């Protein structure tokens, strides 16, 4: 019984760990024109899960969070 429990926990850790370790930070523009960030495993996931993403916005990968994104607001969104 103990071996079965440990095996189940090891399997769960194997399934969950890649999703966590592969997350990256992406920047996007929301519907009010503000630049926001979101963590996601892929650019497509970032686009589909970004709250209030503007119709014509895409995402850009941010390698270092201390580096500023060019601008903090976009007009004409």
PyMOL Python script that loads the backbone (N, CA, C, O; Angstrom):
from pymol import cmd

cmd.read_pdbstr("""\
ATOM      1  N   UNK A   1       0.821  -1.196   0.000  1.00  0.00           N
ATOM      2  CA  UNK A   1       0.000   0.000   0.000  1.00  0.00           C
ATOM      3  C   UNK A   1       0.867   1.262   0.000  1.00  0.00           C
ATOM      4  O   UNK A   1       0.590   2.223  -0.718  1.00  0.00           O
ATOM      5  N   UNK A   2       1.926   1.236   0.826  1.00  0.00           N
ATOM      6  CA  UNK A   2       2.821   2.390   0.896  1.00  0.00           C
ATOM      7  C   UNK A   2       3.545   2.593  -0.440  1.00  0.00           C
ATOM      8  O   UNK A   2       3.738   3.727  -0.878  1.00  0.00           O
ATOM      9  N   UNK A   3       3.941   1.502  -1.076  1.00  0.00           N
ATOM     10  CA  UNK A   3       4.617   1.586  -2.374  1.00  0.00           C
ATOM     11  C   UNK A   3       3.687   2.154  -3.437  1.00  0.00           C
ATOM     12  O   UNK A   3       4.106   2.947  -4.280  1.00  0.00           O
ATOM     13  N   UNK A   4       2.425   1.744  -3.392  1.00  0.00           N
ATOM     14  CA  UNK A   4       1.449   2.258  -4.347  1.00  0.00           C
ATOM     15  C   UNK A   4       1.248   3.760  -4.177  1.00  0.00           C
ATOM     16  O   UNK A   4       1.153   4.491  -5.163  1.00  0.00           O
ATOM     17  N   UNK A   5       1.182   4.221  -2.931  1.00  0.00           N
ATOM     18  CA  UNK A   5       1.019   5.645  -2.659  1.00  0.00           C
ATOM     19  C   UNK A   5       2.225   6.434  -3.152  1.00  0.00           C
ATOM     20  O   UNK A   5       2.071   7.480  -3.782  1.00  0.00           O
ATOM     21  N   UNK A   6       3.421   5.935  -2.868  1.00  0.00           N
ATOM     22  CA  UNK A   6       4.628   6.628  -3.322  1.00  0.00           C
ATOM     23  C   UNK A   6       4.723   6.650  -4.841  1.00  0.00           C
ATOM     24  O   UNK A   6       5.161   7.640  -5.427  1.00  0.00           O
ATOM     25  N   UNK A   7       4.318   5.570  -5.470  1.00  0.00           N
ATOM     26  CA  UNK A   7       4.328   5.528  -6.942  1.00  0.00           C
ATOM     27  C   UNK A   7       3.355   6.541  -7.532  1.00  0.00           C
ATOM     28  O   UNK A   7       3.656   7.202  -8.525  1.00  0.00           O
ATOM     29  N   UNK A   8       2.182   6.654  -6.907  1.00  0.00           N
ATOM     30  CA  UNK A   8       1.190   7.624  -7.384  1.00  0.00           C
ATOM     31  C   UNK A   8       1.701   9.048  -7.214  1.00  0.00           C
ATOM     32  O   UNK A   8       1.513   9.882  -8.099  1.00  0.00           O
ATOM     33  N   UNK A   9       2.343   9.333  -6.089  1.00  0.00           N
ATOM     34  CA  UNK A   9       2.891  10.677  -5.862  1.00  0.00           C
ATOM     35  C   UNK A   9       4.024  10.989  -6.846  1.00  0.00           C
ATOM     36  O   UNK A   9       4.128  12.113  -7.338  1.00  0.00           O
ATOM     37  N   UNK A  10       4.863  10.006  -7.130  1.00  0.00           N
ATOM     38  CA  UNK A  10       5.951  10.207  -8.092  1.00  0.00           C
ATOM     39  C   UNK A  10       5.405  10.469  -9.489  1.00  0.00           C
ATOM     40  O   UNK A  10       5.926  11.318 -10.212  1.00  0.00           O
ATOM     41  N   UNK A  11       4.361   9.745  -9.867  1.00  0.00           N
ATOM     42  CA  UNK A  11       3.741   9.956 -11.172  1.00  0.00           C
ATOM     43  C   UNK A  11       3.110  11.349 -11.254  1.00  0.00           C
ATOM     44  O   UNK A  11       3.235  12.028 -12.273  1.00  0.00           O
ATOM     45  N   UNK A  12       2.443  11.768 -10.198  1.00  0.00           N
ATOM     46  CA  UNK A  12       1.827  13.094 -10.179  1.00  0.00           C
ATOM     47  C   UNK A  12       2.887  14.181 -10.290  1.00  0.00           C
ATOM     48  O   UNK A  12       2.683  15.165 -11.000  1.00  0.00           O
ATOM     49  N   UNK A  13       4.009  14.024  -9.606  1.00  0.00           N
ATOM     50  CA  UNK A  13       5.089  15.011  -9.673  1.00  0.00           C
ATOM     51  C   UNK A  13       5.690  15.068 -11.071  1.00  0.00           C
ATOM     52  O   UNK A  13       6.067  16.141 -11.541  1.00  0.00           O
ATOM     53  N   UNK A  14       5.780  13.935 -11.730  1.00  0.00           N
ATOM     54  CA  UNK A  14       6.322  13.886 -13.089  1.00  0.00           C
ATOM     55  C   UNK A  14       5.405  14.598 -14.079  1.00  0.00           C
ATOM     56  O   UNK A  14       5.878  15.253 -15.008  1.00  0.00           O
ATOM     57  N   UNK A  15       4.119  14.471 -13.884  1.00  0.00           N
ATOM     58  CA  UNK A  15       3.154  15.101 -14.781  1.00  0.00           C
ATOM     59  C   UNK A  15       3.095  16.606 -14.549  1.00  0.00           C
ATOM     60  O   UNK A  15       3.010  17.370 -15.511  1.00  0.00           O
ATOM     61  N   UNK A  16       3.137  17.050 -13.293  1.00  0.00           N
ATOM     62  CA  UNK A  16       2.990  18.467 -12.952  1.00  0.00           C
ATOM     63  C   UNK A  16       4.276  19.250 -13.178  1.00  0.00           C
ATOM     64  O   UNK A  16       4.211  20.394 -13.628  1.00  0.00           O
ATOM     65  N   UNK A  17       5.428  18.688 -12.887  1.00  0.00           N
ATOM     66  CA  UNK A  17       6.696  19.408 -12.943  1.00  0.00           C
ATOM     67  C   UNK A  17       7.007  20.038 -14.293  1.00  0.00           C
ATOM     68  O   UNK A  17       7.439  21.191 -14.305  1.00  0.00           O
ATOM     69  N   UNK A  18       6.820  19.369 -15.437  1.00  0.00           N
ATOM     70  CA  UNK A  18       7.153  20.021 -16.710  1.00  0.00           C
ATOM     71  C   UNK A  18       6.331  21.279 -16.976  1.00  0.00           C
ATOM     72  O   UNK A  18       6.863  22.243 -17.526  1.00  0.00           O
ATOM     73  N   UNK A  19       5.072  21.298 -16.608  1.00  0.00           N
ATOM     74  CA  UNK A  19       4.253  22.485 -16.818  1.00  0.00           C
ATOM     75  C   UNK A  19       4.727  23.668 -16.009  1.00  0.00           C
ATOM     76  O   UNK A  19       4.661  24.809 -16.464  1.00  0.00           O
ATOM     77  N   UNK A  20       5.200  23.402 -14.827  1.00  0.00           N
ATOM     78  CA  UNK A  20       5.685  24.478 -13.969  1.00  0.00           C
ATOM     79  C   UNK A  20       7.049  24.965 -14.436  1.00  0.00           C
ATOM     80  O   UNK A  20       7.291  26.170 -14.494  1.00  0.00           O
ATOM     81  N   UNK A  21       7.936  24.041 -14.768  1.00  0.00           N
ATOM     82  CA  UNK A  21       9.291  24.429 -15.121  1.00  0.00           C
ATOM     83  C   UNK A  21       9.383  25.091 -16.491  1.00  0.00           C
ATOM     84  O   UNK A  21      10.346  25.814 -16.750  1.00  0.00           O
ATOM     85  N   UNK A  22       8.412  24.867 -17.376  1.00  0.00           N
ATOM     86  CA  UNK A  22       8.461  25.436 -18.712  1.00  0.00           C
ATOM     87  C   UNK A  22       7.729  26.772 -18.835  1.00  0.00           C
ATOM     88  O   UNK A  22       7.682  27.354 -19.919  1.00  0.00           O
ATOM     89  N   UNK A  23       7.158  27.261 -17.731  1.00  0.00           N
ATOM     90  CA  UNK A  23       6.426  28.523 -17.787  1.00  0.00           C
ATOM     91  C   UNK A  23       7.381  29.678 -18.063  1.00  0.00           C
ATOM     92  O   UNK A  23       8.495  29.720 -17.540  1.00  0.00           O
ATOM     93  N   UNK A  24       6.934  30.596 -18.878  1.00  0.00           N
ATOM     94  CA  UNK A  24       7.707  31.787 -19.217  1.00  0.00           C
ATOM     95  C   UNK A  24       6.792  33.001 -19.042  1.00  0.00           C
ATOM     96  O   UNK A  24       5.575  32.858 -18.930  1.00  0.00           O
ATOM     97  N   UNK A  25       7.377  34.176 -19.019  1.00  0.00           N
ATOM     98  CA  UNK A  25       6.590  35.398 -18.860  1.00  0.00           C
ATOM     99  C   UNK A  25       6.477  36.090 -20.212  1.00  0.00           C
ATOM    100  O   UNK A  25       7.466  36.283 -20.919  1.00  0.00           O
ATOM    101  N   UNK A  26       5.248  36.456 -20.550  1.00  0.00           N
ATOM    102  CA  UNK A  26       4.951  37.138 -21.805  1.00  0.00           C
ATOM    103  C   UNK A  26       4.284  38.476 -21.507  1.00  0.00           C
ATOM    104  O   UNK A  26       3.557  38.605 -20.522  1.00  0.00           O
ATOM    105  N   UNK A  27       4.529  39.470 -22.355  1.00  0.00           N
ATOM    106  CA  UNK A  27       3.867  40.776 -22.248  1.00  0.00           C
ATOM    107  C   UNK A  27       2.835  40.866 -23.360  1.00  0.00           C
ATOM    108  O   UNK A  27       3.014  40.315 -24.446  1.00  0.00           O
ATOM    109  N   UNK A  28       1.740  41.580 -23.062  1.00  0.00           N
ATOM    110  CA  UNK A  28       0.688  41.798 -24.050  1.00  0.00           C
ATOM    111  C   UNK A  28       0.006  43.122 -23.734  1.00  0.00           C
ATOM    112  O   UNK A  28       0.244  43.706 -22.677  1.00  0.00           O
ATOM    113  N   UNK A  29      -0.838  43.598 -24.643  1.00  0.00           N
ATOM    114  CA  UNK A  29      -1.583  44.841 -24.445  1.00  0.00           C
ATOM    115  C   UNK A  29      -3.037  44.483 -24.176  1.00  0.00           C
ATOM    116  O   UNK A  29      -3.643  43.708 -24.916  1.00  0.00           O
ATOM    117  N   UNK A  30      -3.599  45.060 -23.097  1.00  0.00           N
ATOM    118  CA  UNK A  30      -5.003  44.763 -22.783  1.00  0.00           C
ATOM    119  C   UNK A  30      -5.926  45.753 -23.492  1.00  0.00           C
ATOM    120  O   UNK A  30      -5.456  46.622 -24.227  1.00  0.00           O
ATOM    121  N   UNK A  31      -7.228  45.625 -23.277  1.00  0.00           N
ATOM    122  CA  UNK A  31      -8.217  46.421 -24.011  1.00  0.00           C
ATOM    123  C   UNK A  31      -8.177  47.904 -23.682  1.00  0.00           C
ATOM    124  O   UNK A  31      -8.702  48.711 -24.449  1.00  0.00           O
ATOM    125  N   UNK A  32      -7.568  48.289 -22.564  1.00  0.00           N
ATOM    126  CA  UNK A  32      -7.451  49.721 -22.248  1.00  0.00           C
ATOM    127  C   UNK A  32      -6.128  50.304 -22.726  1.00  0.00           C
ATOM    128  O   UNK A  32      -5.871  51.495 -22.548  1.00  0.00           O
ATOM    129  N   UNK A  33      -5.272  49.454 -23.342  1.00  0.00           N
ATOM    130  CA  UNK A  33      -4.006  49.929 -23.877  1.00  0.00           C
ATOM    131  C   UNK A  33      -2.834  49.784 -22.940  1.00  0.00           C
ATOM    132  O   UNK A  33      -1.728  50.207 -23.277  1.00  0.00           O
ATOM    133  N   UNK A  34      -3.039  49.197 -21.770  1.00  0.00           N
ATOM    134  CA  UNK A  34      -1.945  49.015 -20.818  1.00  0.00           C
ATOM    135  C   UNK A  34      -1.181  47.736 -21.122  1.00  0.00           C
ATOM    136  O   UNK A  34      -1.772  46.726 -21.505  1.00  0.00           O
ATOM    137  N   UNK A  35       0.137  47.784 -20.951  1.00  0.00           N
ATOM    138  CA  UNK A  35       0.968  46.601 -21.142  1.00  0.00           C
ATOM    139  C   UNK A  35       0.901  45.766 -19.868  1.00  0.00           C
ATOM    140  O   UNK A  35       1.156  46.269 -18.774  1.00  0.00           O
ATOM    141  N   UNK A  36       0.557  44.492 -20.016  1.00  0.00           N
ATOM    142  CA  UNK A  36       0.427  43.567 -18.901  1.00  0.00           C
ATOM    143  C   UNK A  36       1.348  42.374 -19.136  1.00  0.00           C
ATOM    144  O   UNK A  36       1.876  42.201 -20.234  1.00  0.00           O
ATOM    145  N   UNK A  37       1.540  41.555 -18.109  1.00  0.00           N
ATOM    146  CA  UNK A  37       2.323  40.331 -18.262  1.00  0.00           C
ATOM    147  C   UNK A  37       1.496  39.139 -17.811  1.00  0.00           C
ATOM    148  O   UNK A  37       0.568  39.266 -17.013  1.00  0.00           O
ATOM    149  N   UNK A  38       1.857  37.973 -18.346  1.00  0.00           N
ATOM    150  CA  UNK A  38       1.202  36.716 -17.983  1.00  0.00           C
ATOM    151  C   UNK A  38       2.236  35.596 -18.069  1.00  0.00           C
ATOM    152  O   UNK A  38       3.119  35.619 -18.927  1.00  0.00           O
ATOM    153  N   UNK A  39       2.118  34.622 -17.178  1.00  0.00           N
ATOM    154  CA  UNK A  39       2.984  33.441 -17.212  1.00  0.00           C
ATOM    155  C   UNK A  39       2.260  32.317 -17.932  1.00  0.00           C
ATOM    156  O   UNK A  39       1.100  32.029 -17.635  1.00  0.00           O
ATOM    157  N   UNK A  40       2.935  31.687 -18.868  1.00  0.00           N
ATOM    158  CA  UNK A  40       2.343  30.588 -19.634  1.00  0.00           C
ATOM    159  C   UNK A  40       3.453  29.702 -20.178  1.00  0.00           C
ATOM    160  O   UNK A  40       4.609  30.115 -20.269  1.00  0.00           O
ATOM    161  N   UNK A  41       3.084  28.483 -20.536  1.00  0.00           N
ATOM    162  CA  UNK A  41       4.057  27.532 -21.077  1.00  0.00           C
ATOM    163  C   UNK A  41       4.388  27.805 -22.537  1.00  0.00           C
ATOM    164  O   UNK A  41       5.509  27.546 -22.976  1.00  0.00           O
ATOM    165  N   UNK A  42       3.420  28.328 -23.297  1.00  0.00           N
ATOM    166  CA  UNK A  42       3.628  28.599 -24.721  1.00  0.00           C
ATOM    167  C   UNK A  42       3.014  29.949 -25.074  1.00  0.00           C
ATOM    168  O   UNK A  42       2.170  30.453 -24.333  1.00  0.00           O
ATOM    169  N   UNK A  43       3.423  30.540 -26.192  1.00  0.00           N
ATOM    170  CA  UNK A  43       2.801  31.797 -26.626  1.00  0.00           C
ATOM    171  C   UNK A  43       1.300  31.642 -26.889  1.00  0.00           C
ATOM    172  O   UNK A  43       0.520  32.536 -26.559  1.00  0.00           O
ATOM    173  N   UNK A  44       0.894  30.521 -27.477  1.00  0.00           N
ATOM    174  CA  UNK A  44      -0.532  30.301 -27.735  1.00  0.00           C
ATOM    175  C   UNK A  44      -1.325  30.246 -26.445  1.00  0.00           C
ATOM    176  O   UNK A  44      -2.428  30.787 -26.371  1.00  0.00           O
ATOM    177  N   UNK A  45      -0.778  29.598 -25.427  1.00  0.00           N
ATOM    178  CA  UNK A  45      -1.456  29.547 -24.132  1.00  0.00           C
ATOM    179  C   UNK A  45      -1.540  30.940 -23.527  1.00  0.00           C
ATOM    180  O   UNK A  45      -2.548  31.284 -22.910  1.00  0.00           O
ATOM    181  N   UNK A  46      -0.495  31.747 -23.695  1.00  0.00           N
ATOM    182  CA  UNK A  46      -0.511  33.111 -23.172  1.00  0.00           C
ATOM    183  C   UNK A  46      -1.612  33.940 -23.840  1.00  0.00           C
ATOM    184  O   UNK A  46      -2.323  34.690 -23.170  1.00  0.00           O
ATOM    185  N   UNK A  47      -1.746  33.802 -25.153  1.00  0.00           N
ATOM    186  CA  UNK A  47      -2.778  34.552 -25.875  1.00  0.00           C
ATOM    187  C   UNK A  47      -4.175  34.118 -25.444  1.00  0.00           C
ATOM    188  O   UNK A  47      -5.053  34.958 -25.249  1.00  0.00           O
ATOM    189  N   UNK A  48      -4.381  32.830 -25.296  1.00  0.00           N
ATOM    190  CA  UNK A  48      -5.726  32.339 -24.969  1.00  0.00           C
ATOM    191  C   UNK A  48      -6.106  32.563 -23.511  1.00  0.00           C
ATOM    192  O   UNK A  48      -7.295  32.594 -23.192  1.00  0.00           O
ATOM    193  N   UNK A  49      -5.137  32.719 -22.620  1.00  0.00           N
ATOM    194  CA  UNK A  49      -5.460  32.887 -21.202  1.00  0.00           C
ATOM    195  C   UNK A  49      -5.259  34.306 -20.685  1.00  0.00           C
ATOM    196  O   UNK A  49      -5.592  34.590 -19.535  1.00  0.00           O
ATOM    197  N   UNK A  50      -4.725  35.197 -21.504  1.00  0.00           N
ATOM    198  CA  UNK A  50      -4.496  36.577 -21.052  1.00  0.00           C
ATOM    199  C   UNK A  50      -5.826  37.291 -20.838  1.00  0.00           C
ATOM    200  O   UNK A  50      -6.648  37.359 -21.752  1.00  0.00           O
ATOM    201  N   UNK A  51      -6.041  37.823 -19.635  1.00  0.00           N
ATOM    202  CA  UNK A  51      -7.299  38.516 -19.379  1.00  0.00           C
ATOM    203  C   UNK A  51      -7.387  39.849 -20.126  1.00  0.00           C
ATOM    204  O   UNK A  51      -6.441  40.636 -20.116  1.00  0.00           O
ATOM    205  N   UNK A  52      -8.509  40.092 -20.760  1.00  0.00           N
ATOM    206  CA  UNK A  52      -8.790  41.353 -21.458  1.00  0.00           C
ATOM    207  C   UNK A  52      -7.750  41.701 -22.521  1.00  0.00           C
ATOM    208  O   UNK A  52      -7.433  42.876 -22.702  1.00  0.00           O
ATOM    209  N   UNK A  53      -7.219  40.711 -23.220  1.00  0.00           N
ATOM    210  CA  UNK A  53      -6.232  40.982 -24.269  1.00  0.00           C
ATOM    211  C   UNK A  53      -6.912  41.732 -25.411  1.00  0.00           C
ATOM    212  O   UNK A  53      -8.031  41.397 -25.800  1.00  0.00           O
ATOM    213  N   UNK A  54      -6.235  42.744 -25.945  1.00  0.00           N
ATOM    214  CA  UNK A  54      -6.785  43.533 -27.041  1.00  0.00           C
ATOM    215  C   UNK A  54      -6.922  42.677 -28.296  1.00  0.00           C
ATOM    216  O   UNK A  54      -6.183  41.711 -28.484  1.00  0.00           O
ATOM    217  N   UNK A  55      -7.862  43.036 -29.141  1.00  0.00           N
ATOM    218  CA  UNK A  55      -8.166  42.266 -30.348  1.00  0.00           C
ATOM    219  C   UNK A  55      -6.939  42.080 -31.236  1.00  0.00           C
ATOM    220  O   UNK A  55      -6.733  40.993 -31.774  1.00  0.00           O
ATOM    221  N   UNK A  56      -6.125  43.113 -31.397  1.00  0.00           N
ATOM    222  CA  UNK A  56      -4.977  43.053 -32.297  1.00  0.00           C
ATOM    223  C   UNK A  56      -3.661  42.823 -31.560  1.00  0.00           C
ATOM    224  O   UNK A  56      -2.592  42.990 -32.146  1.00  0.00           O
ATOM    225  N   UNK A  57      -3.723  42.442 -30.279  1.00  0.00           N
ATOM    226  CA  UNK A  57      -2.508  42.217 -29.504  1.00  0.00           C
ATOM    227  C   UNK A  57      -1.976  40.814 -29.709  1.00  0.00           C
ATOM    228  O   UNK A  57      -2.733  39.858 -29.879  1.00  0.00           O
ATOM    229  N   UNK A  58      -0.684  40.716 -29.690  1.00  0.00           N
ATOM    230  CA  UNK A  58      -0.012  39.429 -29.640  1.00  0.00           C
ATOM    231  C   UNK A  58       0.708  39.362 -28.312  1.00  0.00           C
ATOM    232  O   UNK A  58       0.390  40.126 -27.400  1.00  0.00           O
ATOM    233  N   UNK A  59       1.659  38.474 -28.182  1.00  0.00           N
ATOM    234  CA  UNK A  59       2.463  38.397 -26.968  1.00  0.00           C
ATOM    235  C   UNK A  59       3.934  38.470 -27.344  1.00  0.00           C
ATOM    236  O   UNK A  59       4.320  38.129 -28.462  1.00  0.00           O
ATOM    237  N   UNK A  60       4.748  38.919 -26.398  1.00  0.00           N
ATOM    238  CA  UNK A  60       6.187  38.962 -26.591  1.00  0.00           C
ATOM    239  C   UNK A  60       6.837  38.325 -25.378  1.00  0.00           C
ATOM    240  O   UNK A  60       6.457  38.610 -24.243  1.00  0.00           O
ATOM    241  N   UNK A  61       7.812  37.466 -25.615  1.00  0.00           N
ATOM    242  CA  UNK A  61       8.510  36.775 -24.550  1.00  0.00           C
ATOM    243  C   UNK A  61       9.418  37.751 -23.823  1.00  0.00           C
ATOM    244  O   UNK A  61      10.173  38.495 -24.449  1.00  0.00           O
ATOM    245  N   UNK A  62       9.342  37.744 -22.495  1.00  0.00           N
ATOM    246  CA  UNK A  62      10.217  38.580 -21.679  1.00  0.00           C
ATOM    247  C   UNK A  62      11.229  37.661 -21.022  1.00  0.00           C
ATOM    248  O   UNK A  62      10.862  36.815 -20.206  1.00  0.00           O
ATOM    249  N   UNK A  63      12.496  37.817 -21.368  1.00  0.00           N
ATOM    250  CA  UNK A  63      13.539  36.955 -20.810  1.00  0.00           C
ATOM    251  C   UNK A  63      13.933  37.363 -19.402  1.00  0.00           C
ATOM    252  O   UNK A  63      14.241  36.506 -18.574  1.00  0.00           O
ATOM    253  N   UNK A  64      13.929  38.639 -19.123  1.00  0.00           N
ATOM    254  CA  UNK A  64      14.385  39.130 -17.838  1.00  0.00           C
ATOM    255  C   UNK A  64      13.372  40.148 -17.330  1.00  0.00           C
ATOM    256  O   UNK A  64      13.180  41.188 -17.959  1.00  0.00           O
ATOM    257  N   UNK A  65      12.717  39.868 -16.198  1.00  0.00           N
ATOM    258  CA  UNK A  65      11.668  40.763 -15.706  1.00  0.00           C
ATOM    259  C   UNK A  65      12.194  42.123 -15.287  1.00  0.00           C
ATOM    260  O   UNK A  65      11.417  43.074 -15.190  1.00  0.00           O
ATOM    261  N   UNK A  66      13.505  42.244 -15.032  1.00  0.00           N
ATOM    262  CA  UNK A  66      14.044  43.549 -14.656  1.00  0.00           C
ATOM    263  C   UNK A  66      14.210  44.461 -15.877  1.00  0.00           C
ATOM    264  O   UNK A  66      14.310  45.679 -15.726  1.00  0.00           O
ATOM    265  N   UNK A  67      14.240  43.882 -17.087  1.00  0.00           N
ATOM    266  CA  UNK A  67      14.301  44.693 -18.301  1.00  0.00           C
ATOM    267  C   UNK A  67      12.912  45.250 -18.583  1.00  0.00           C
ATOM    268  O   UNK A  67      11.947  44.488 -18.651  1.00  0.00           O
ATOM    269  N   UNK A  68      12.793  46.551 -18.746  1.00  0.00           N
ATOM    270  CA  UNK A  68      11.463  47.110 -18.998  1.00  0.00           C
ATOM    271  C   UNK A  68      10.951  46.791 -20.393  1.00  0.00           C
ATOM    272  O   UNK A  68      11.722  46.718 -21.350  1.00  0.00           O
ATOM    273  N   UNK A  69       9.657  46.603 -20.494  1.00  0.00           N
ATOM    274  CA  UNK A  69       9.023  46.472 -21.794  1.00  0.00           C
ATOM    275  C   UNK A  69       8.975  47.868 -22.380  1.00  0.00           C
ATOM    276  O   UNK A  69       8.753  48.829 -21.642  1.00  0.00           O
ATOM    277  N   UNK A  70       9.173  48.014 -23.675  1.00  0.00           N
ATOM    278  CA  UNK A  70       9.173  49.326 -24.303  1.00  0.00           C
ATOM    279  C   UNK A  70       7.797  49.931 -24.173  1.00  0.00           C
ATOM    280  O   UNK A  70       6.860  49.466 -24.822  1.00  0.00           O
ATOM    281  N   UNK A  71       7.644  50.958 -23.350  1.00  0.00           N
ATOM    282  CA  UNK A  71       6.366  51.617 -23.122  1.00  0.00           C
ATOM    283  C   UNK A  71       5.518  50.859 -22.123  1.00  0.00           C
ATOM    284  O   UNK A  71       5.682  49.653 -21.935  1.00  0.00           O
ATOM    285  N   UNK A  72       4.623  51.570 -21.494  1.00  0.00           N
ATOM    286  CA  UNK A  72       3.714  50.932 -20.546  1.00  0.00           C
ATOM    287  C   UNK A  72       2.261  51.143 -20.945  1.00  0.00           C
ATOM    288  O   UNK A  72       1.347  50.673 -20.268  1.00  0.00           O
ATOM    289  N   UNK A  73       2.056  51.859 -22.060  1.00  0.00           N
ATOM    290  CA  UNK A  73       0.695  52.108 -22.552  1.00  0.00           C
ATOM    291  C   UNK A  73       0.746  52.257 -24.078  1.00  0.00           C
ATOM    292  O   UNK A  73       1.698  52.809 -24.629  1.00  0.00           O
ATOM    293  N   UNK A  74      -0.289  51.756 -24.739  1.00  0.00           N
ATOM    294  CA  UNK A  74      -0.372  51.831 -26.193  1.00  0.00           C
ATOM    295  C   UNK A  74      -1.667  52.536 -26.549  1.00  0.00           C
ATOM    296  O   UNK A  74      -2.738  52.135 -26.093  1.00  0.00           O
ATOM    297  N   UNK A  75      -1.582  53.585 -27.359  1.00  0.00           N
ATOM    298  CA  UNK A  75      -2.780  54.308 -27.752  1.00  0.00           C
ATOM    299  C   UNK A  75      -3.457  53.673 -28.958  1.00  0.00           C
ATOM    300  O   UNK A  75      -2.820  52.940 -29.714  1.00  0.00           O
ATOM    301  N   UNK A  76      -4.745  53.950 -29.142  1.00  0.00           N
ATOM    302  CA  UNK A  76      -5.476  53.498 -30.295  1.00  0.00           C
ATOM    303  C   UNK A  76      -5.824  52.032 -30.292  1.00  0.00           C
ATOM    304  O   UNK A  76      -5.954  51.421 -31.353  1.00  0.00           O
ATOM    305  N   UNK A  77      -5.975  51.463 -29.126  1.00  0.00           N
ATOM    306  CA  UNK A  77      -6.275  50.031 -29.039  1.00  0.00           C
ATOM    307  C   UNK A  77      -7.739  49.785 -29.293  1.00  0.00           C
ATOM    308  O   UNK A  77      -8.186  48.638 -29.263  1.00  0.00           O
TER     309      UNK A  77
END
""", "prot")
cmd.dss("prot")
cmd.show_as("cartoon", "prot")
cmd.util.cbc("prot")
cmd.orient("prot")
